Amino acid sequence: MAKTAGVDFGPRRQRVPGHGLCLRLSVMSSPSPRLSILVPLFNEEESVAPLVQAIRAALGKDRWELILVDDGSSDCTFDKASEAAASNPRIRVVRLARNYGQTIALKAGFDHARGSVVVTMDGDLQNDPEDIPRLVAKMEEGYDLVVGYREGRHDRLVTRKIPSWVANRLIRTITRVPIRDNGCTLKAFQREVLQDLRLYSDMHRFIPALVAGSASTRIAEIPVRHHPRRFGHSTYGLSRIWKVLADLMAVMMIRWYRDQPLVMFAWGSAAAFVAGLSFLAATLFVLARGSVVAGGSIVFQGASLLWFGLAGYLLIVGLICEVALRRYRSAGGWVGESPGGHR
């Protein structure tokens, strides 16, 4: 098994929980870093070298590590990242088996981060590493999460800026967490915030809303720079709107009903019960009209029974969820969700 500059290039494979099989380049033992910089990469071969150079210049001799997560790139991104890791023991590379998307790439990086503070940023050079010390300095004022919002954003108006503006307004309105720019990847986290975070689909843009569920979580925002894309092209477009809406519905359900699932299912059960009553009323009306149209009552009776059955089923599911939640809490699960948390 060949080794070069502290990087193990052997065929060691490790299963990252929830992320499929990945190949990881392991560095030799080194002092635990204070700061972990996490960068997901997808077909960014030209950006890797200048990105690493900019991060090294911005952080200097501080105790930091850089985790480059190759999200199943089809170009030479992994090779470029491996070269950077071979020349610097602070750099580690995680390679996912295929393209899972930014959320799973970030979660894989979170699982490997060792620093007490974790900073995420994009790998397309649009985020500025010079803003990282500012994020960390703001966090040292007592915050658990510091979110950057892009000033003077350099993106296309129709396909990026307008959908982003609409999405941010929707997210702020529904989650009631007043973050201006949920799509900005440049964020700094206390490690404890990430330990129980469950991420899937495209939930990375909802991280502030998810962590704001704890009354003890303090969140701050600072303006950050945003540069034009130098290489390649963005993989995001108008098609992501539907994913954002679906994930927003999921976050809404989690925030509103996580501590009282019976309430959510009871609302559904009540709606189904009302529908059942409507069909029952239609059945009685048809029967009252006489035998000429009496055959139609069979359809209404069947529909009524289906709706009543659905109402009962939803109520039972809600009760099961309530019992499961109580057992989880008694086993040391989360303490309830409290509104707020944004300062």
GIKARA-V679358 format. One record per backbone hydrogen bond with DSSP energy under -0.5 kcal/mol. CO is the residue of the C=O (numbers start at 0). NH is the residue of the N-H. If there is no record, write none. Layout:
{{CO	NH} {CO	NH}}
This chain:
{{1	8} {3	6} {5	27} {6	3} {6	8} {7	25} {9	11} {10	12} {11	23} {13	15} {13	21} {14	16} {15	18} {15	19} {19	15} {20	96} {21	13} {21	23} {22	94} {23	25} {24	92} {25	7} {33	115} {33	116} {34	36} {34	64} {35	37} {35	118} {36	38} {36	66} {37	120} {38	68} {39	122} {40	70} {43	46} {43	47} {44	48} {46	50} {47	51} {48	52} {49	53} {50	54} {51	55} {52	56} {53	57} {54	58} {55	59} {58	61} {61	63} {62	33} {62	34} {64	36} {64	66} {65	67} {65	91} {66	38} {66	68} {67	69} {67	93} {68	40} {68	70} {69	71} {69	95} {75	79} {76	80} {77	81} {78	82} {79	83} {80	84} {81	85} {82	86} {83	87} {84	87} {87	90} {89	65} {91	67} {92	24} {93	69} {93	95} {94	22} {97	99} {100	104} {101	105} {102	106} {103	107} {104	108} {105	109} {106	110} {107	111} {108	111} {108	112} {115	190} {116	35} {117	188} {118	37} {119	186} {120	39} {123	229} {125	226} {126	128} {127	130} {128	131} {130	134} {131	135} {132	136} {133	137} {134	138} {135	139} {137	140} {138	141} {138	142} {143	189} {144	219} {145	187} {146	221} {148	223} {152	154} {155	159} {155	160} {156	161} {159	163} {160	164} {161	165} {162	166} {163	167} {164	168} {165	169} {166	170} {167	171} {168	172} {169	173} {170	174} {171	175} {175	177} {176	178} {180	183} {182	184} {184	186} {185	147} {186	119} {187	145} {188	117} {189	192} {189	193} {190	193} {190	194} {191	194} {193	196} {196	198} {199	202} {201	204} {202	205} {203	206} {205	209} {206	210} {207	211} {209	212} {210	213} {212	337} {213	216} {217	143} {217	144} {218	342} {219	146} {221	148} {223	150} {224	127} {236	239} {237	240} {238	241} {238	242} {239	243} {240	244} {241	245} {242	246} {243	247} {244	248} {245	249} {246	250} {247	251} {248	252} {249	253} {250	254} {251	255} {252	256} {253	257} {259	262} {259	263} {260	264} {261	265} {262	266} {263	267} {264	268} {265	269} {266	270} {267	271} {268	272} {269	273} {270	274} {271	275} {272	276} {273	277} {274	278} {275	279} {276	280} {277	281} {278	282} {279	283} {280	284} {281	285} {282	286} {283	287} {284	288} {285	288} {285	289} {286	289} {289	292} {290	293} {292	295} {293	296} {294	297} {294	298} {295	299} {296	300} {297	301} {298	302} {299	303} {300	304} {301	305} {302	306} {303	307} {304	308} {305	309} {306	310} {307	311} {308	312} {309	313} {310	314} {311	315} {312	316} {313	317} {314	318} {315	319} {316	320} {317	321} {318	322} {319	323} {320	324} {321	325} {322	326} {323	327} {324	328} {325	329} {326	330} {327	332} {328	331} {340	218} {340	342}}
